[in-house]
């Protein structure tokens, strides 16, 4: 029956098509302000008039200054006491002044007027400590459940109120000795404070006042001039332009039709998707044949595109809080630096295209991301990751102040630095999601490779116990492969892990392999293969690849390690038993049992492991210990693999193979160099 399914070509493009559709729907439907400017520079565009009414927004510095001033400025809150007023007015109306009774109506009226104005104790109103002039002082007076703000100069201190009473009546009743009359009838005692200080309400009003700072100052009408061609952009003009830009991007529609708007989004989405595809194609083309990696890359790109667009539209200041350096570390965990840097640049493009201060943010995070990649090579274990976070913050701060000093960015410095600091450490915390991506997309990170390279883990301890010779062989291959990988810039962590696990299948039948035999047949003991047919011996040896894959499944080793198990012999044959079979008269057309049913190496690291595995095992048979002997031996081993077509599926170049050969020759020379023979001592040693 003919197989059906998604065509291979479509599988490659399907993730990109999905991303394209999402981007078309996600891209903003409001235009971006089409002018670039900064304070102190000349306005190179046409004279700009306001197309609509808009408020002038206060800068972050202005809002912070007002908030600080409000926080330190306290307006006292007083309650008007009707009880005090009524009590003392009744007392005044009940006065018995005798022959001075004619004064009573005037006294009652004057006291009523004084109380209407308000009386406070002689220590006065609790004044705002920041005011420079008493005339600037105000207080709240609550009367009949309504609070009125009034100047301090309009209320009386108690002593001043008494003087006011004398002065008011003195203008009319000049012939009376008012002071004596007031003292004799205790009229002065009727003037007491009727404004009572309310501490609790004062504190509540003060606390709330700091949260109600108006974000605007002034208004620009449609048609009003904003800036002329050739005019220097002053701080005031820049503030108007910033305000106009916010209103323009929030509320203005495109000048073209809706169809043209969607066409623009389609084209821009297509550009971004093709850029991402081309970056992958030119930096690590084989990734395109690994759907799990493609989906991972596109998901990371989409996450930070959404952050750039949505956060930039709702609250641009919070863009400094978003850990845009995080994708650099995520990619660094799975790919080589060349691919990481290119992918990171593409991931930051939406930040550059769609956000306010796009150039500033792009440069800041680009610089900090590259610094993070470098720092994480040295500070990636445990608590040291927080050192990486601190280094990221310092890189961001340096770039930020560079733009700040040339007035390319405004806003509250302390708040921006706080956001950058928090965002830097969010990068460290967010790095832990790498382990989630590993499980979701079946990837393997450098951290995971380092863990697999720990020889104290359960599987490797079992290998050491059951097949100690194989374990020592694996350690030697690991060291040799590490040196070879470094010589051509291959992934040394990956090849080290592959070397440790490539022969784990030998645990199932360790005595089948000569490195695990305690005595050789030549020493009087029968070996495992004594008496076996060469064909059966070959089958038993070849079985360690299948057994290794089964153990890898049992211990849940990642696919990339299984690939090393499956490819370390490729499609070669078991040379010793193959030759023995042929020499004993075997039929050359019936030799399938002598060949590994594996897969040819398809990465540079797998090629390196194949060579190191063969060379380490065969090098023990060398009789000579000279550079020429090592050179001839390595050349012969590499040529045999090449002639057998084992490198045909790999992207390793002839130049890289030559470099690997030189590395292996040098390694063998250092490993097997001759030692000095110590002379025996003659006679008795001296005490």
Residue pairs with C-beta under 8 A, 6 or more apart in sequence:
6 14
11 291
12 288
12 289
12 291
12 294
15 291
15 294
15 295
15 298
16 273
16 276
16 277
16 294
16 298
18 298
19 273
19 276
19 298
19 301
19 302
20 269
20 270
20 273
22 302
23 265
23 268
23 269
23 272
23 273
23 305
24 262
24 265
24 266
24 269
26 305
26 306
26 309
27 265
27 268
27 269
27 309
27 354
28 309
28 313
28 354
29 254
29 261
29 265
30 249
30 250
30 251
30 252
30 253
30 254
31 248
31 249
31 252
31 253
31 254
31 255
32 249
32 353
32 354
33 244
33 245
33 248
33 249
35 45
35 48
35 241
35 245
36 359
37 43
37 233
37 238
37 241
38 233
38 238
38 406
38 407
38 408
39 233
39 234
39 235
39 238
39 407
40 232
40 233
40 407
41 232
41 233
42 230
42 231
42 232
42 233
43 227
43 228
43 229
43 230
43 231
43 232
43 233
43 237
44 229
44 230
45 229
46 229
47 225
47 227
47 228
47 229
48 225
48 226
48 227
48 228
48 241
48 244
49 223
49 224
49 225
49 226
50 220
50 221
50 222
50 223
50 224
50 226
50 244
51 222
51 248
51 252
52 222
52 247
52 251
52 252
53 219
53 220
53 221
53 222
54 219
54 220
54 243
54 244
54 247
55 216
55 218
55 219
55 220
55 243
55 247
56 216
56 217
56 218
56 219
56 220
56 239
56 240
56 243
57 215
57 216
57 217
57 239
57 242
57 243
57 246
58 66
58 214
58 215
58 216
58 217
59 239
59 242
59 410
59 411
60 317
60 410
60 411
60 412
60 415
61 410
61 411
61 412
62 217
63 213
63 215
64 412
64 415
66 213
67 210
67 213
69 130
70 209
70 210
70 213
71 210
72 129
72 130
73 128
73 130
73 131
74 126
74 128
74 129
74 202
74 206
75 128
75 138
75 139
75 140
75 149
75 202
75 205
75 206
75 209
76 125
76 126
76 127
76 128
76 139
76 140
76 197
76 202
77 139
77 140
77 142
77 147
77 197
77 198
77 201
77 202
77 205
78 118
78 120
78 125
78 139
78 140
78 141
78 142
78 195
78 196
78 197
78 198
79 141
79 142
79 195
79 196
79 198
79 201
80 118
80 141
80 142
80 143
80 144
80 194
80 195
81 194
81 195
81 196
84 115
84 192
84 193
84 194
85 112
85 115
85 194
88 111
88 115
88 190
88 191
88 192
89 108
89 111
89 112
89 115
91 190
92 104
92 107
92 108
92 111
92 187
92 190
93 104
93 108
95 104
95 107
95 185
95 187
97 103
97 104
97 181
97 185
100 176
100 181
103 169
103 173
103 176
103 178
103 181
106 168
106 169
106 172
106 173
107 165
107 169
107 187
110 164
110 165
110 168
110 169
111 165
111 190
111 191
113 168
114 156
114 161
114 164
114 165
114 191
115 194
117 154
117 155
117 156
118 141
118 150
118 154
118 155
118 156
118 194
118 195
119 155
119 156
119 157
119 158
119 161
119 191
119 192
119 193
119 194
119 195
120 155
120 156
120 157
120 158
120 193
120 195
120 197
121 157
121 158
121 193
122 157
122 158
122 159
124 152
124 157
125 137
125 139
125 152
125 155
126 197
126 202
127 134
127 137
127 152
128 136
128 137
128 138
131 137
134 152
134 153
135 151
135 153
137 151
137 152
137 153
138 149
138 150
138 151
138 152
139 149
139 150
139 152
139 155
140 147
140 148
140 149
140 205
141 147
141 148
141 150
141 155
141 195
142 148
142 198
142 201
155 195
156 164
158 191
158 192
158 193
161 191
162 188
162 191
165 182
165 187
165 191
166 178
166 179
166 182
169 176
169 178
170 178
181 187
182 188
220 226
220 240
220 243
220 244
226 237
226 240
226 241
226 244
227 233
227 237
227 240
227 241
231 237
233 241
238 410
242 410
245 356
249 313
249 356
254 260
254 261
254 264
256 264
268 353
272 346
272 349
272 350
275 346
275 349
276 297
276 298
276 301
276 343
276 346
277 288
279 339
279 342
279 343
279 345
279 346
280 287
280 288
280 294
280 297
280 339
280 343
281 288
282 342
283 338
283 339
283 342
283 343
284 335
284 336
284 338
284 339
286 603
286 651
287 293
287 294
287 297
287 335
287 339
288 294
292 441
292 442
292 443
293 334
293 441
293 443
295 441
296 334
296 437
296 440
296 441
296 443
297 331
297 343
300 327
300 330
300 331
300 347
301 327
301 343
301 346
301 347
304 322
304 324
304 326
304 327
304 347
304 348
304 350
304 351
305 347
305 350
307 322
307 324
308 319
308 322
308 324
308 350
308 351
308 354
308 355
309 350
309 354
309 355
311 318
311 319
311 322
312 319
312 351
312 354
312 355
312 356
316 355
316 356
316 357
317 411
317 415
317 416
317 419
318 419
319 351
319 355
319 357
319 361
320 361
320 416
320 419
320 420
320 423
321 419
321 420
321 422
321 423
321 426
322 423
323 423
323 424
323 426
323 427
323 430
324 348
324 351
324 361
324 365
324 369
324 423
325 365
325 368
325 369
325 372
325 392
325 396
325 423
325 424
325 427
326 426
326 427
326 430
326 431
327 343
327 344
327 347
327 369
328 340
328 344
328 369
328 370
328 372
328 373
329 372
329 373
329 376
329 427
329 431
329 434
330 431
330 433
330 434
330 437
331 339
331 340
331 343
331 344
332 340
332 373
332 376
332 446
333 431
333 434
333 445
333 446
333 447
334 437
334 443
334 444
334 445
334 446
335 343
336 491
337 373
340 373
341 370
341 373
344 366
344 369
344 370
345 366
348 362
348 365
348 366
348 369
349 362
351 358
351 361
351 362
351 365
352 358
352 359
352 361
352 362
355 361
357 408
357 409
359 408
360 400
360 403
360 408
360 409
363 399
363 403
364 396
364 399
364 400
364 403
365 396
367 395
367 396
367 398
367 399
368 392
368 395
368 396
368 399
368 424
371 391
371 392
371 395
372 388
372 391
372 392
372 395
372 427
375 387
375 388
375 391
375 392
376 385
376 388
378 384
379 385
379 387
379 388
379 391
380 388
380 446
380 447
385 428
385 431
386 425
386 428
388 427
388 428
389 424
389 425
389 427
389 428
390 424
392 424
392 427
393 420
393 421
393 424
393 425
396 420
396 423
396 424
397 417
397 420
400 409
400 416
400 417
400 420
403 409
404 413
434 445
434 447
435 445
435 447
435 448
437 443
437 445
438 444
438 445
438 448
438 558
442 558
442 559
443 558
444 494
444 558
444 559
444 560
444 561
446 493
448 558
449 493
449 494
449 496
449 497
450 493
451 457
452 497
452 500
452 501
452 557
452 561
453 478
453 493
453 496
453 497
453 500
454 460
455 461
455 464
455 475
455 500
458 555
459 501
459 504
459 551
459 555
459 557
460 471
460 500
460 501
462 507
463 470
463 471
463 474
463 503
463 504
463 506
463 507
464 471
466 507
466 510
467 503
467 506
467 507
467 510
467 513
467 515
467 516
468 516
469 510
469 513
469 514
469 515
469 516
469 517
470 503
470 506
470 507
470 510
470 513
470 515
470 516
472 515
473 503
473 515
473 616
473 617
474 499
474 500
474 501
474 502
474 503
475 500
476 616
477 499
477 502
477 609
477 612
477 613
477 616
478 495
478 496
478 499
478 500
479 667
480 612
480 615
480 616
480 664
480 667
481 495
481 496
481 498
481 499
481 605
481 608
481 609
481 612
482 492
482 495
482 496
482 499
483 663
483 664
483 666
483 667
484 490
484 495
484 608
484 611
484 612
484 660
484 663
484 664
484 667
485 491
485 492
485 494
485 495
485 496
485 604
485 605
485 608
486 492
487 659
487 660
487 662
487 663
488 604
488 652
488 656
488 659
488 660
490 604
490 605
490 608
491 605
494 560
494 605
495 605
495 608
495 609
497 561
497 564
498 560
498 561
498 563
498 564
498 568
498 605
498 606
498 609
499 564
499 609
499 612
499 613
501 548
501 552
501 557
501 561
501 564
501 565
502 548
502 564
502 565
502 568
502 609
502 613
503 544
503 548
503 568
503 613
504 548
504 551
504 552
504 565
505 543
505 544
505 545
505 546
505 547
505 548
505 549
505 550
505 551
505 565
506 512
506 513
506 516
506 544
506 547
506 548
507 547
507 551
508 543
508 544
508 547
508 551
509 540
509 543
509 544
509 547
510 516
511 517
511 528
512 528
512 529
512 540
512 541
512 544
513 541
513 544
514 520
514 527
515 617
517 527
517 528
519 525
520 527
521 527
521 530
528 540
529 537
529 577
532 540
534 577
534 578
534 580
534 581
534 584
534 586
534 594
535 577
535 581
535 593
535 594
537 574
537 577
538 573
538 574
538 577
538 578
538 581
538 593
538 594
539 593
541 574
541 577
542 569
542 574
542 593
542 595
542 596
542 597
545 565
545 566
545 568
545 569
545 596
545 598
548 565
549 562
549 565
549 566
552 561
552 562
552 565
553 562
563 599
563 602
563 603
563 606
564 605
564 606
564 609
566 598
566 599
567 598
567 599
567 600
567 601
567 602
567 606
567 609
567 610
568 598
568 601
568 606
568 609
568 610
568 613
569 596
569 598
569 610
569 613
570 596
570 598
570 599
570 600
570 601
570 610
570 641
570 644
570 646
571 595
571 596
571 597
571 598
571 599
571 600
571 644
571 645
571 646
572 595
572 596
572 641
572 644
572 646
573 591
573 594
573 595
573 596
574 594
574 596
577 594
578 591
578 594
581 591
581 594
582 588
582 591
599 649
600 645
600 646
600 647
600 648
600 649
600 650
601 607
601 609
601 610
601 646
601 647
601 649
601 650
602 649
602 650
603 650
603 651
604 650
604 651
604 652
604 656
606 650
607 646
607 647
607 650
607 652
607 657
607 660
608 660
610 641
610 646
611 637
611 638
611 641
611 660
611 664
612 664
614 637
614 641
615 633
615 634
615 637
615 664
615 668
618 633
618 637
619 633
619 668
619 671
619 672
622 629
622 630
622 633
622 672
623 629
625 672
625 673
625 674
627 665
627 669
630 665
630 668
630 669
630 672
631 665
633 668
634 661
634 664
634 665
634 668
635 661
638 657
638 660
638 661
641 647
642 657
647 657
